[in-house]
């Protein structure tokens, strides 16, 4: 379209208007002169001036007529241009493939092109003049959807709509709000096929990713030429200990994992796979934590249209367990006979230790069995008195040894000895193949003559009861296998020593508890009879429960919730019955060690009762007291409950003195 003629006509019209204005101004000035010039000049001058005024007015009229003609011509030209532009716009509007909508402020469709009618599948008379909201999904927030079309600014996005037939389709839209006041134009394009393809691709990719991320094997893909990794799944980090991000930074960094002894072979096979497309290898890798793993790699080619191998894809499986099982199987077959003999020896030793509750017999049996399993010159048992103080409970020499070792001190302070303190602190065994390399060994009294030393802690209930010490004057006399045997024997030994200690304490406490056992037995018999036949009435049980001078309590097994306590319990612990019933033992903190109740619950479930267990309870005042604790499992209103009895423990000096005398008399 040529706009320059219109510009020239507009300039000419402007000049004509200016000239006409000047002429009219000249005429007005001439009339003024004619009106005020003195008559002395005569009438000729006035006639001349009037003639000039008439000429000026005629010129002004001519100029304005010319202006009107030019304006009319310009108007016609403008009308033709506007008609041409409107026809062009209408042609574009009707023939464009994208849907175009003209909307009002209320979302009413004011105009729509044929593409829009085809997109929405609606006749023109049912579309124009109706709100666009009829095509929003019912579940969609219509206010938000309407705002997308009628907002204040231009916007672009995607939206889900529905035809009157119920068919859902997706469109990509561009909206220009208020291109004219109260008018909004929206251009829509049907992207349903693309959206369906993208959705199918995402679902396919998600299924593949879920499969790849949830298998135990590494799924890998590498470039056949550069040997750079293209993709791996999440199992890569699980097997190798490295993040997949390291491969994005350095796609060849996976080669750093290869074991030095296998690296050349694996890289050679990988180079050959670039031509053959096949790789099937088992080799070792070293994780960042220095752990060695076995992997089995299987690869296959991905060829291009010309048949050349472009990529290698495959899996890598962690076969460390299989390799370890194979190695272990070989070792087990080789050691089958010795393992059988060892198991028999352990069985006999364990029976001997657990069947005898005498501390002297337990220690003698332990050292005799130990010297049979682990040949050495000297075997000792050190028992813990306090946190760092130990005493020599028993020592035994090998029958074939002619050497007389230096006398070991009767007591040792581990705080002055690095080796003993290490074992007590870490609760871990120590094997010194050659003590000559330890510069502090010569200060170890009673042990400095030993060139090989093996020491295992005796653990029971997480506490160190003592140490099992083996020594020999020869260097490298002990092997890791000896350490394993000693640790295995230490387990039943610790249990036997703990049982022997409890037995000694039970003997000391037995005399003091005899007069109380009668009341306890009566109560237990009453509870047993009530559980078996419900022969005893509730009133009789309540009388026994309330009037007993022994502290009784009934708590639920699972929660530890108090159901009842007697007056003796209230006096002993300072709580009123109303303060306890309905609350749990954990709420009031009556157990100094709550985990001990869990252990007793397990024992009661296994054996049906607990007898004379020494534990510590906390009174209401906060004072912790040693307590003899016994409990039976009963059923009360369909609930499993503990009927528990607790009494004071005699002063520690009453039972520690016999133990100290026994230790002093030990050889």
KAMOGI-V535188 format. One record per pair of residues at least 12 apart in sequence whose ideal C-beta (glycine too) atoms are under 7 Angstrom apart, sorted by the first residue. I is the first residue (numbers start at 1). GAP is how many residues later the second one is. Records with the same first field share a line. If there is no record, write none. Layout:
# KAMOGI-V535188
I: GAP + GAP
This chain:
# KAMOGI-V535188
1: 80 + 83
6: 68 + 71
9: 61 + 64 + 65
10: 64
12: 58
13: 54 + 57 + 58
16: 47 + 50 + 51
17: 50
19: 44
20: 40 + 43 + 44
23: 33 + 36 + 37 + 40
24: 36
26: 30
27: 26 + 29 + 30
30: 19 + 22 + 23 + 26
31: 22
33: 16
34: 12 + 15 + 16
93: 20
94: 19 + 20
96: 17 + 19
97: 18
98: 17 + 89 + 90 + 91
99: 14 + 16 + 17 + 20 + 89
100: 13 + 16 + 85 + 87
101: 15 + 85 + 87
102: 81 + 83
103: 29 + 46 + 47 + 81 + 83
104: 78
105: 45 + 77
107: 24 + 25 + 26 + 39 + 42 + 43
108: 21 + 22 + 23
109: 18 + 19 + 20 + 21 + 23
110: 18
111: 17
112: 15 + 16
116: 72
119: 69 + 71
120: 15 + 43
121: 42 + 43 + 44
122: 42
132: 17
133: 13
135: 26 + 27
136: 25
137: 23 + 25
145: 14
148: 27
149: 26 + 35 + 37
150: 27 + 34
151: 26
152: 25
153: 24
154: 21 + 22 + 23
155: 20
156: 18
157: 16
158: 12 + 13 + 14 + 33
159: 12 + 14
169: 21 + 23
170: 21 + 22 + 25
171: 17 + 18 + 19 + 20
172: 17 + 19
173: 13 + 14 + 15
174: 13
212: 21
213: 20 + 21
215: 20
216: 19
217: 18 + 98 + 99 + 100
218: 14 + 15 + 17 + 18 + 21 + 97 + 98
219: 13 + 14 + 96
220: 12 + 93 + 94 + 96
221: 90 + 92
222: 89 + 90
223: 88
224: 50 + 85 + 86 + 87 + 88
225: 49
227: 25 + 43
228: 23 + 24
229: 18 + 22 + 25
230: 81
232: 12 + 15
239: 54 + 56 + 77 + 79
240: 17 + 45 + 47
241: 46 + 47 + 48
242: 46
255: 12
257: 28 + 29
258: 25 + 27
259: 24 + 25 + 26 + 27 + 33
262: 21 + 22
265: 18
266: 15 + 17
269: 12
273: 26 + 39
274: 35
275: 34
277: 23 + 24 + 32 + 35
278: 21 + 22
279: 18 + 20 + 33 + 35
280: 18
281: 16
282: 12 + 14 + 37
283: 12
293: 25 + 27
294: 25 + 26 + 29
295: 21 + 22 + 23 + 24
296: 21 + 23
297: 17 + 19
298: 16 + 17
299: 13 + 14 + 15
300: 13 + 14
345: 27 + 28
346: 142
349: 20 + 140
350: 142
352: 13
353: 12 + 13 + 139 + 140 + 143
354: 138 + 141 + 142
357: 142 + 143 + 146
358: 142
359: 141 + 145
362: 134 + 135 + 138
363: 18 + 30 + 31
364: 30
366: 15 + 127
367: 12 + 14 + 27 + 29
369: 120
370: 119
371: 25 + 27
373: 112 + 116
374: 96 + 108 + 111 + 112
375: 23
376: 22 + 94 + 95 + 96 + 101
377: 20 + 21 + 24 + 26 + 28 + 94 + 95 + 96
378: 17 + 19 + 27 + 93
379: 17 + 91
380: 12 + 15 + 28 + 89
381: 12 + 13 + 85 + 87
382: 30 + 84 + 85 + 87
383: 82 + 83
384: 80 + 81 + 82
388: 25 + 26 + 27 + 36
389: 22 + 24
390: 21 + 22 + 24 + 76 + 77
391: 19 + 20 + 272
392: 16 + 18
393: 73 + 270 + 273
394: 272
395: 13
403: 70
405: 44
406: 40 + 43
407: 39
408: 38
409: 36 + 37
417: 27
418: 22
419: 25
423: 32 + 34 + 44
424: 40
427: 30 + 32 + 37
429: 26 + 27 + 28 + 54 + 58
430: 25
431: 23 + 47 + 52
432: 20 + 21
433: 19 + 42 + 43 + 45
434: 17 + 41 + 42
435: 15 + 16 + 17 + 18
436: 15 + 39
447: 24
449: 24
450: 21 + 22 + 23
451: 21 + 22 + 23 + 24
452: 19 + 20 + 22 + 23 + 24 + 25 + 26
453: 18
454: 16 + 24 + 28 + 29 + 32
455: 12 + 13 + 14
456: 12 + 30 + 31 + 34
458: 32 + 35 + 36 + 39
459: 35
460: 34 + 35 + 38
465: 29 + 32 + 33
466: 31
468: 18 + 22 + 25
470: 16
504: 155
505: 150
506: 106
508: 147 + 150
509: 141 + 146
512: 138
513: 99 + 115
516: 34 + 131
519: 29 + 31
520: 30 + 110 + 125
523: 21 + 25
524: 108
526: 15 + 18
527: 105 + 107 + 116
531: 103 + 104
545: 21
546: 20 + 21
548: 18 + 20
549: 19
550: 18 + 95 + 97
551: 15 + 17 + 18 + 21 + 94 + 95 + 96
552: 13 + 14 + 16 + 17 + 91 + 93
553: 12 + 16 + 91
554: 82 + 87 + 89
555: 30 + 86 + 87 + 89
556: 83 + 85
557: 44 + 83 + 84 + 85
559: 25
560: 24 + 25 + 26 + 37
561: 21 + 22 + 23
562: 18 + 19 + 20 + 21
563: 18 + 73 + 78
564: 17
565: 12 + 15
573: 17 + 44 + 46 + 47
574: 45 + 46 + 47
575: 45
585: 12
589: 29
590: 27 + 28
591: 26
592: 24 + 25 + 26 + 32
593: 23
596: 19
600: 13 + 31
604: 27 + 29 + 38
608: 25
609: 22 + 23 + 24
610: 19 + 20 + 21
611: 19
612: 16 + 18
613: 16
614: 12 + 14 + 35
615: 12 + 14
617: 29
626: 23
627: 19 + 20 + 21 + 22
628: 18 + 19 + 21
629: 15 + 17
630: 15
631: 12 + 13
